[in-house]
Amino acid sequence: MAMENTKAHYIHILMEKLSSRQSRNPSYSLRAFANDIGIHPSSLSQILKGNRGLPQSKLNQVIKALELSPIQASAFKESLTQKSETNNSPVKEKATVLLEEVHFKIIAEWEHYAVLDLFELDAFTPNFNEICQRLNLTKFRTEVVLKNLMTAGLLKELPSGNYQRSVGNFKTSEDISSSALKKAHNENLELAKKKLESIALEMRDFSSISFGLDLDNIDEAKTLIREFRLRFANLLNKGNKTQVYQLALQLYPLGDLNYKHENEE
């Protein structure tokens, strides 16, 4: 399945919001989404396919229901009046801001780097359907993730319909990166909860340890964790790679950091 590059920006926003809700709640349907934004399900289906436009009379209602930021809302409105726009040219006046939003999503939402990591597997056909099946994503979610990766220049679509990982990376501001990483950590914790229930014990490992710590050693502890992550990944990134895995580590205090014992200096 090739990506449709001529869909208007507002359609991609609708698809992204739907896929985001489905990733949090797999039972969330197109009908439920249509009800939430006040559009008849059959009409919404045609809008998402690009067969009809979003009625102007529903515009403000939909923007409010989607909880769009002012920049997103402005881009949403402008794209609705445009005949078409390509994958690489969303509402030009807002291009820089919208690109930052894409970068935020790539850092914050686990599916993006999971798709990129699929290219490291020894047996992987980089097409739309295999990406869907490998990561157990809906078609809506897969299309949104692939579009974000292509917009950021991390992926490109070949004439064959397959995808190719691009060499390079992107830069974003420290504020955006920090905020996105916090969201990513929250997503990872939620994902771990799901995997704890759905993945057999022999295919996963969950463990923890609690201990007393001298706070003067916290920087050294972080360094040890970073070094371990790199050694761990380098060691296991060998052999016949068939699955994408994630290692998540957390180090945090169990007590109140503001508490001081009378004998402490």
Beta strands, then each sheet from edge to edge (+ up, - down):
strand 1: 155-157
strand 2: 163-165
sheet 1: 1+ 2-
end
